[in-house]
Structures are given as structure tokens and as C-alpha cells.
Amino acid sequence: MTVSVEPTTTGTNAGTSAGTPGGVSGGAAASEPGAALRPHAEQSFAAELTALAAQDDRPRPARWKLSPWAVATYLLGGTLPDGTVITPKYVGPRRIVEVAVTTLATDRALLLLGVPGTAKTWVSEHLAAAVSGDSTLLVQGTAGTPEEAIRYGWNYARLLAHGPSRDALVPSPVMRAMSEGMTARVEELTRIPADVQDTLITILSEKTLPIPELGDEVQAVRGFNLIATANDRDRGVNDLSSALRRRFNTVVLPLPESPDAEVEIVSRRVEQLGRSLDLPAAPDGIAEIRRVVTVFRELRDGVTADGRTKLKSPSGTLSTAEAISVVTNGLALSAHFGDGVLRPADVAAGILGAVVRDPAADRVIWQEYLETVVREREGWKDFYRACREVSA
């Protein structure tokens, strides 16, 4: 099984839409004066969403912009009857997407669970864009996220001048989604303090948000649902209470199952990011991409690709997202300080930074891997020398 690519500054995974009918070129948009560096999904892929809506004759749940079938097609890709190509946003088992979409069509909230870098944020954004046409109703979970971020806050100038009133109330993204019948998103749910997490219990079970100060409430209208993302690998994780976990249908997003699938994901996203950053194409870069993916997979799995040598795994996750970041940075190095061809020296420093998170333990693991695996591997001499140089 494999995973899509999600776009973030740390390296994320996504399909590319440029050069295909119905697609929008991220590079073209980014080169326009004043263009957003990272447009929302509904903006970047507006042409694909419009084409799907025009040809979607299947039943749609209340206030959905597309039918469940069309939402799944938007994420997984395909060709419409008129020839419009829908680019894949998620590369992996179709059933995972179908279960996620079906969950949103019920009264159950959706929890996307997985290790860092498995495209949870990317998938949640595209689901919200396809279902509601708006992926911006977002609560970003942190250790300091307050209840107000999920419930509501107050305009204190109005509150002091006129007392509690609807005009003085500042709705949260979740409250707005409830009142407008849209999809809200909560990122990194397990980073939010447990008592704040439990604010969602009444919202998800009773579909209502009490406002005790006004003796009022906001009831969710049809079309409302919530997508949360979480992982249990990072530090600072707050486990979900059993009461809250029961309110979610959990879908686990796996790491890519095969090297070829991961190379495809990285190549797609690097191509898209390269266009958005106005970097030249690197047609001969596939060899280095495959090399980066091989290094990450072997260290992540604790064994070489041929299964003959066991390895120690470093403390980092070495996710697909990080591989994308390493290759994109290497592409920038080759464009601005090299000859435009992606070479081992361009990716070596990025790999070192991704692998060696703990300067003591991880550096030993990396040196052992270089000397016992990379040094002896046929065709990897240039890569070995580049890595040795940056590791010195």
C-alpha cells in the first residue's frame, strides 16, 4: 500500500495537474505577480473540480459539491467521458479513499491516522475541497490550542460595550462549518490538550454547540462533518479519550508499499514543486530520486532492499514527505549553484539532515550504513563520496 503526497514546507506529497486537460499548472500560477505561494486545493485544482461537477450526474449528499463517486475520482485520478484527465492526489489503495469518502457522507467524523509524512493533511484538504468547495475551515492543533479555537471566542470591544450578544461572538471554523453545512478540519488532533480535545464530544455526538453565555446553541445543518488528522509517533502526543475516539471512524494511511510507488510519488510532487518555484525541470533526476528513496526505505525498514543485511534505524521517520523535501532542495541547489542536473552532491546534505536528527546515535547509524552498504554498492561511488564529504 502507498500514500499520496501532501504539500507542506517540510515536504509533502501530491499529484501534479499541469500539462493535463482540466488541470491547473502550479508553476504558471506561481509565476504570476502577487500569486499565492501555496494556493488552496480548491484554487489549484479548480478546473478539475469544475469539470467533475459538470459531468457528475450521481446523487450528492446535502450541500456536497460532488457525489461520493466524483470525490473519490478527484482524489484517485481518472479520465472523464469528455477526455478531461483528473490527476491523482492520492496514490494508494482505492478502498482507503472510498471508506474515507463514505464516512463523510454519514454522521460519523473522519480521523486520518498515520505516521508523519503519510499525506494526512494533504488528503484532508482535498477531501474538504471536493466535498464543500472550501478547505479553509481549519483548526491547527498545537500544545497551546485553546477551547475558543474549536468552540467560539469574543470580540472584547463589543462584549465590553454591549455585553454578550451574537454580534460580539467570534465563531470558530468548526462553528462556521456547523451553521453552513460544510466540512471542518482539525489538524494534529493529538497535539491538542486532552481537555480541549473533549470539546468535540458534544459537537460530534449531539451535533450541537451550546453557547451558555447567551442561553443559545448552534445546531449543525445537513452537510456538516469534520476531518481530523493525528499521529502517535511525535513527542507531545495527547492520547484521545475513548469517548472521543468512538465519535470517529478511523482510516489509517500507510507508507508506500513498494519502491516504485514511492519513486512515482516523489517524482510527481517534486515536478509540481519545481514548477511552482520556477526551477528548471530535471529530466535526468530520476536516478537520484530512486537513490534517495532507496536510502530512506532501507533505513526506515532496518534492512537492505535485497534482505541480506540488517540495519539500525535512525530516530527520524524518513517519510515520503521528507524524501520530497530532500530532492526539491537538491533540485534548487543544482539550478542555482550547479549545472541544472541533479547529482549526488545536490542531495547528500539533505539526506544527512533528514537521517541525523540525534547527533550522537544517528550519526553512528549513518556512518555504518555508508561504510557497510553504500560503499559496496555498484554504481554508487559518486553518491558515497558526496555523502562522505558532507558527513566529515
Residue pairs with C-beta under 8 A, 6 or more apart in sequence:
1 92
1 93
1 96
1 254
1 255
1 256
1 257
2 91
2 92
2 254
2 255
2 256
2 257
2 258
2 261
2 262
2 265
3 13
3 90
3 91
3 92
3 114
3 118
3 119
3 253
3 254
3 255
3 256
3 265
3 320
4 13
4 14
4 15
4 75
4 88
4 89
4 90
4 91
4 92
4 119
4 122
4 123
4 265
5 12
5 13
5 14
5 15
5 91
5 119
5 122
5 265
5 266
5 268
5 269
5 320
5 321
5 324
6 12
6 13
6 14
6 117
6 118
6 119
6 120
6 121
6 122
6 123
6 125
6 321
7 13
7 14
7 38
7 122
7 269
7 272
7 273
8 121
8 321
10 321
10 322
10 325
11 117
11 319
11 321
11 322
11 323
11 324
11 325
11 326
11 328
12 117
12 119
12 121
12 122
12 269
12 321
12 324
13 117
13 119
13 122
13 265
13 266
13 269
13 320
13 321
13 324
14 89
14 119
14 122
14 268
14 269
14 272
15 77
15 87
15 88
15 89
15 90
15 91
15 268
15 269
15 272
16 23
16 26
16 87
16 268
16 269
16 271
16 272
16 275
17 23
17 24
17 25
17 26
17 44
17 45
17 47
17 48
17 87
17 272
18 24
18 25
18 26
18 27
18 28
18 272
18 275
19 25
20 85
20 87
21 83
21 84
21 85
22 47
22 48
22 51
22 80
22 84
22 85
22 86
23 45
23 47
23 48
23 85
23 87
24 44
24 45
24 46
24 47
24 48
25 275
26 39
26 44
26 272
26 273
26 275
26 276
27 272
27 274
27 275
27 276
27 278
28 275
29 35
29 36
29 39
29 44
29 276
30 36
30 37
30 275
30 276
30 277
30 278
31 278
36 43
37 276
38 276
40 125
40 129
40 135
40 136
41 89
41 125
41 126
41 128
41 129
41 135
42 49
42 129
42 133
42 134
42 135
45 74
45 87
45 89
45 126
45 129
48 74
48 84
48 86
48 87
49 65
49 66
49 74
49 129
49 130
49 133
51 80
51 82
51 84
51 86
52 66
52 70
52 73
52 74
52 80
52 86
52 130
53 65
53 66
53 70
55 80
55 81
55 82
55 84
56 66
56 67
56 69
56 70
58 67
58 68
58 69
58 70
59 67
60 66
60 67
61 68
61 105
61 222
61 223
62 181
62 222
62 223
63 132
63 181
63 182
63 221
63 222
63 223
64 71
64 105
64 131
64 132
64 223
65 130
65 131
65 132
65 133
66 74
66 130
66 131
68 101
68 102
68 105
70 130
71 101
71 127
71 130
71 131
72 94
72 97
72 98
72 101
73 86
74 86
74 89
74 126
74 130
75 88
75 89
75 90
75 97
75 101
75 123
75 126
75 127
75 130
76 88
76 89
76 90
76 94
76 97
77 85
77 86
77 87
77 88
77 89
78 85
78 86
79 85
79 86
80 86
89 122
89 123
89 126
90 96
90 97
90 119
90 122
90 123
90 126
91 256
91 261
91 264
91 265
91 268
92 253
92 254
92 256
92 261
96 251
96 253
99 249
99 251
100 110
100 112
100 123
100 127
100 251
101 127
103 109
103 110
103 249
103 251
104 110
104 127
104 131
104 183
104 225
104 227
106 249
107 207
107 225
108 247
108 248
108 249
109 200
109 204
109 225
109 226
109 227
109 228
109 247
109 248
109 249
110 127
110 225
110 226
110 227
110 228
110 248
110 249
110 251
111 189
111 227
111 228
111 229
111 230
111 245
111 248
111 249
111 250
111 251
112 120
112 123
112 124
112 227
112 228
112 229
112 230
112 251
112 253
113 120
113 229
113 230
113 231
113 232
113 250
113 251
113 252
113 253
114 120
114 231
114 252
114 253
114 254
114 255
115 231
115 233
115 255
115 317
115 319
116 231
116 233
116 234
116 317
116 319
116 321
117 255
117 317
117 319
117 320
117 321
117 322
118 231
118 253
118 254
118 255
118 319
118 320
118 321
119 253
119 320
119 321
120 229
120 230
120 231
120 253
121 187
121 229
123 253
124 135
124 185
124 187
124 227
124 228
124 229
125 135
125 185
126 135
127 183
127 227
128 134
128 135
128 137
128 182
128 183
128 184
128 185
128 227
129 135
131 183
131 225
132 177
132 182
132 183
132 223
134 182
134 183
135 185
136 173
137 173
137 174
137 176
137 177
137 182
137 183
137 184
137 185
138 173
138 184
138 185
138 186
138 187
139 145
139 149
139 150
139 172
139 173
139 174
139 184
139 185
139 186
139 187
140 187
140 188
141 186
141 187
141 188
141 189
141 190
141 191
141 192
142 188
142 191
142 192
143 191
143 192
143 193
143 236
145 191
145 192
145 193
145 196
146 196
147 196
147 199
148 170
148 172
149 172
149 196
150 172
150 174
150 186
150 196
150 199
150 200
150 203
151 172
151 174
151 175
151 199
151 209
152 169
152 170
152 171
152 172
152 175
152 209
152 211
153 169
153 170
153 172
154 164
154 168
154 169
154 170
155 167
155 168
155 169
155 170
158 165
158 167
158 168
159 168
162 168
164 213
164 214
165 214
166 214
166 216
169 211
169 214
171 179
171 218
173 184
173 185
174 184
174 186
174 200
174 203
174 209
174 226
175 209
175 218
176 182
176 184
177 183
177 184
177 224
177 226
178 184
178 203
178 207
178 209
178 218
178 219
178 220
178 221
178 224
179 218
179 220
179 221
180 221
180 223
180 224
181 220
181 221
181 222
181 223
181 224
182 223
182 224
183 224
183 225
183 226
183 227
184 224
184 225
184 226
184 227
185 226
185 227
185 228
185 229
186 192
186 200
186 226
186 227
186 228
186 229
187 228
187 229
188 229
188 230
188 231
189 197
189 228
189 229
189 230
189 240
190 230
190 231
190 232
190 237
190 238
190 239
190 240
191 234
191 236
191 237
191 238
192 238
193 238
194 238
194 239
194 241
197 238
197 240
197 241
197 244
198 241
198 243
198 244
200 226
200 244
200 247
201 241
201 243
201 244
201 247
202 208
202 209
202 210
203 209
203 220
203 226
204 226
204 244
204 247
204 248
205 247
207 219
207 220
207 224
208 217
208 218
208 219
208 220
209 217
209 218
209 220
210 216
210 217
211 217
211 218
228 248
230 240
231 237
232 239
233 317
255 300
255 319
255 320
256 262
256 265
256 320
259 290
259 293
259 294
259 297
259 305
262 293
262 297
262 320
262 323
263 286
263 289
263 290
263 293
265 320
265 324
266 289
266 292
266 293
266 320
266 323
266 324
266 327
267 286
267 289
269 324
270 285
270 289
270 324
270 327
270 328
270 331
271 281
273 279
273 324
273 328
274 280
274 281
274 282
274 328
274 331
277 328
277 332
279 331
279 332
279 335
280 335
280 340
282 331
282 334
282 340
282 341
282 342
284 341
284 342
285 327
285 331
285 341
285 342
288 327
288 330
288 342
288 343
288 344
288 346
288 347
289 323
289 327
289 342
291 344
291 347
291 380
291 383
292 323
292 326
292 327
292 347
292 351
293 323
294 305
295 351
295 355
295 369
295 374
296 318
296 319
296 320
296 322
296 323
296 354
297 305
297 318
298 304
298 305
298 311
298 369
298 373
299 311
299 313
299 314
299 318
299 355
299 365
299 369
300 313
300 317
300 318
301 311
301 313
302 310
302 311
302 312
302 313
303 309
303 310
303 311
304 311
304 373
309 372
309 373
311 365
311 368
311 369
311 373
312 365
312 368
313 365
314 355
314 356
314 357
314 358
314 361
314 362
314 365
314 366
315 357
315 358
315 361
315 362
316 322
316 354
316 355
316 357
316 362
318 354
318 355
322 354
323 354
325 350
325 354
326 347
326 350
326 351
326 353
326 354
327 342
327 347
327 350
329 347
329 350
330 342
330 346
330 347
330 350
331 342
331 346
333 346
334 340
334 341
334 342
334 343
334 346
338 345
338 346
343 382
343 386
344 382
344 383
344 385
344 386
344 387
345 382
345 386
345 389
347 386
348 383
348 386
348 387
348 389
348 390
349 390
351 387
352 366
352 387
352 390
352 391
355 362
355 365
355 366
356 362
356 363
356 366
363 391
366 391
367 391
370 384
370 387
370 388
370 391
374 380
374 383
374 384
374 387
375 384
377 384
